[in-house]
Amino acid sequence: MSYLALYRKYRSKTFDEIIGQKHITRSLINQINNGEISHAYLFTGTRGTGKTSIAKIFAKAINCLNPKNGSPCNECEVCKSLNNAGSVDVFEIDAASNNRVDEIRDLREKVKYPPVNCRYKVYIIDEVHMLTDSAFNALLKTLEEPPEYVVFILATTEVQKLPATILSRCMRFDFKLLSEKELEDHLRFIFTDSKIKFEEEALSMIARLGAGSVRDTLSVADMCVAYSNRNVTYKSVEDAIGITNREVLKELLINVLKGEKGEILSIIDSVANMGKNMAQLCKDLVSFVRDVLVVATVKDSSAILKLPASELDSLKEIAKMADKAKLIEILSKLSALDNEFRFTTSPRSILEINLLNICEFEITEINELKMKVKVLESKIK
């Protein structure tokens, strides 16, 4: 059997398996148990948070012959046909490639025919914000008053692009980003089930890189598993993803704090010569500075950061020599560079200029303080 990516192999098949969206699954289960199925749903949220998975589970659940606590049984003929994409009554439409008015008109014609094998005919329209204005207008009337056997599920990552006329005709559910703990627990289950060795610190780093998305987290995990030959360590995650070595980040930050401009440029040059992406270096530095700020501010920082003991000790050393206001200043300036990196042909120059400006800011502050001291001294005299 061909290899299945982790996010496909462990795609949820029941509402109980969905992670972190209890406010949505509970509402849908109650509707199913009470027989109060709406004609149109809108699922909105960041990528990889379960919109399509829940849409498929819901489509199975309302058609399942033997539902269990609102979830599909995954054993009856209807569930099996839907699991194998063999049903003629549940349609998945990618609006990104089927966004013209003619395609929506064709959908309107097909809606008139009742389901063949299922109780409901379900249309899952993914990335619905990609439809053209004329396509939205063509969908509007059908969405407002579809036949009683039709259910629409619209999924989008950019709900602000949908017309108000469409929004007002749907029951809306907002999907939230998952916490790092939820992602860690999910990874732990998957790695244990797949007999993949791992370090706890590695799980924490992968969950952090996933940025709240299950799919992104599992895609990163796939890379790390392949690189480490099924023995995922903290170091192997750093190497697999191409994260800048934390010793380099430590040296860079120390020199920024000291205002050593020549050293800063030398470190950036050596990182560039290794083929590292400058935008990624900036992101890694932001993450590193944030870790130092956590150590400097929080008593039990290990519970938040979940880093190896040696890493924590290294961060504590820097935290002793760093001023919190200075760390916040660095975070503010570097975090704002994302847009600049997107539209520049020289990300290295952008990063160098901003780091040097941070050093200048420190010098300006010191000079201003010196001037104030001189003024005070002259007044005292």
C-alpha positions, -999 to 999 in steps of 0.1 A, spaced: 0 0 0 13 35 -9 24 58 19 -3 81 34 7 114 48 0 117 85 -28 143 81 -46 119 57 -40 88 77 -53 103 109 -81 124 94 -110 124 119 -139 101 110 -163 109 139 -171 140 159 -154 125 190 -121 125 171 -122 162 162 -97 182 182 -103 216 198 -137 225 181 -161 213 208 -182 244 205 -190 234 169 -193 196 172 -216 199 202 -240 222 182 -240 199 152 -246 167 173 -275 184 190 -290 193 157 -286 158 144 -301 142 175 -330 166 175 -336 162 137 -332 199 132 -309 200 102 -304 235 87 -304 240 49 -271 260 48 -239 261 70 -209 283 68 -176 270 82 -149 297 85 -115 298 100 -78 294 94 -65 265 72 -60 231 88 -85 236 117 -110 209 106 -135 227 84 -135 200 56 -132 171 81 -163 183 101 -182 189 68 -175 153 57 -184 139 91 -216 159 92 -226 148 57 -221 111 68 -239 116 101 -271 130 86 -272 102 61 -260 73 84 -283 44 88 -272 37 123 -258 69 139 -241 67 173 -245 97 196 -248 120 166 -217 106 149 -217 83 118 -212 46 125 -187 42 96 -200 7 91 -233 9 72 -234 10 34 -239 47 33 -209 55 55 -187 31 35 -197 46 2 -189 81 16 -156 70 31 -146 57 -3 -159 87 -22 -183 65 -40 -216 83 -32 -235 101 -58 -253 122 -32 -225 141 -15 -205 165 -37 -173 182 -29 -168 213 -50 -135 233 -51 -147 269 -57 -111 280 -66 -113 260 -99 -151 260 -103 -159 296 -97 -178 306 -128 -215 313 -131 -220 285 -156 -208 259 -130 -232 273 -103 -261 272 -128 -253 236 -135 -254 230 -97 -288 247 -95 -301 223 -122 -288 192 -104 -302 203 -70 -337 197 -84 -332 159 -85 -337 140 -52 -308 119 -36 -304 84 -50 -292 64 -19 -291 89 10 -316 109 30 -299 142 21 -281 155 -9 -251 175 5 -230 201 -14 -196 209 3 -182 241 -14 -147 246 -4 -129 281 -6 -163 295 -14 -149 331 -13 -133 324 -47 -167 325 -65 -173 354 -89 -200 380 -81 -222 365 -108 -217 330 -94 -227 343 -59 -258 358 -74 -267 325 -92 -262 306 -59 -282 330 -38 -318 319 -46 -310 282 -43 -292 288 -11 -322 307 3 -349 282 -6 -333 248 -15 -354 216 -17 -359 200 17 -335 172 9 -305 195 1 -279 207 25 -252 232 16 -219 235 36 -198 265 26 -162 265 38 -138 295 36 -106 309 51 -116 345 41 -152 351 53 -148 389 48 -150 383 10 -185 368 11 -215 390 3 -238 399 32 -266 383 13 -248 349 14 -238 353 51 -274 360 62 -287 327 47 -262 305 65 -257 291 100 -222 303 107 -195 284 127 -161 300 134 -132 275 138 -105 285 162 -68 279 162 -57 250 184 -35 255 214 0 241 215 -10 216 242 -39 202 220 -14 198 191 12 182 214 -13 157 227 -25 148 192 11 144 180 19 122 210 -10 99 202 -1 97 165 36 90 172 28 64 198 2 47 175 27 47 146 55 34 168 77 65 161 102 74 188 102 110 200 115 135 226 89 156 244 108 188 235 106 178 198 68 175 201 67 210 217 87 225 188 66 208 161 34 220 178 48 256 179 58 255 142 22 243 134 9 277 146 -25 263 156 -32 243 125 -35 205 127 -26 200 90 4 223 92 16 205 124 13 170 108 30 182 76 60 194 97 58 161 116 60 142 84 92 160 74 108 154 108 99 117 108 114 112 73 146 132 82 151 114 116 143 79 103 114 76 128 134 89 158 123 125 162 146 145 185 148 182 193 180 185 172 165 166 142 135 189 141 159 219 140 179 203 112 149 191 92 130 224 92 161 245 86 157 265 118 187 287 125 209 271 151 201 286 186 238 293 193 239 315 163 207 333 174 222 336 209 253 353 195 233 376 172 210 387 201 239 393 225 256 415 199 224 434 192 221 441 230 257 452 231 254 474 200 282 456 182 274 465 146 303 448 130 296 415 147 260 417 137 269 421 100 295 393 103 269 368 118 243 377 91 269 372 64 279 337 77 242 327 80 236 339 44 266 320 32 251 288 46 221 294 23 196 304 51 166 324 42 168 359 58 130 361 64 133 328 82 163 340 102 142 370 113 113 348 124 137 325 143 152 356 160 118 369 170 109 335 185 143 334 203 138 369 217 103 360 228 118 330 247 143 352 265 115 377 274 94 348 289 124 336 310 130 372 321 94 377 331 78 344 342 90 325 373 81 290 360 92 296 324 100 259 318 63 251 319 56 276 290 87 270 269 92 233 273 128 234 262 158 212 272 174 222 305 206 233 287 186 257 264 168 272 294 201 278 312 214 296 281 183 318 279 186 327 316 221 339 310 209 363 283 179 374 304 203 386 332 221 409 308 190 421 289 167 449 297 130 440 293 122 472 275 150 466 250 137 430 243 102 444 237 117 470 214 135 443 194 103 422 192 82 451 180 106 461 152 114 426 139 78 414 141 67 442 118 90 431 90 68 404 75 52 426 49 85 442 40 100 408 33 72 400 9 77 430 -13 115 433 -13 142 419 -35 168 422 -8 155 407 26 191 407 39 194 444 36 160 449 53 171 427 83 206 444 86 191 479 85 166 472 112 191 455 135 215 483 131 187 508 137 179 490 170 215 496 180 213 533 170 181 536 191 200 524 221 228 549 214 202 578 209 186 569 242 219 569 261 229 603 245 195 618 255 201 606 291 236 621 291 222 654 280 195 654 307 222 646 333 243 675 321 213 699 322 205 687 358 242 692 368 242 727 354 211 736 373 225 723 405 257 743 400 
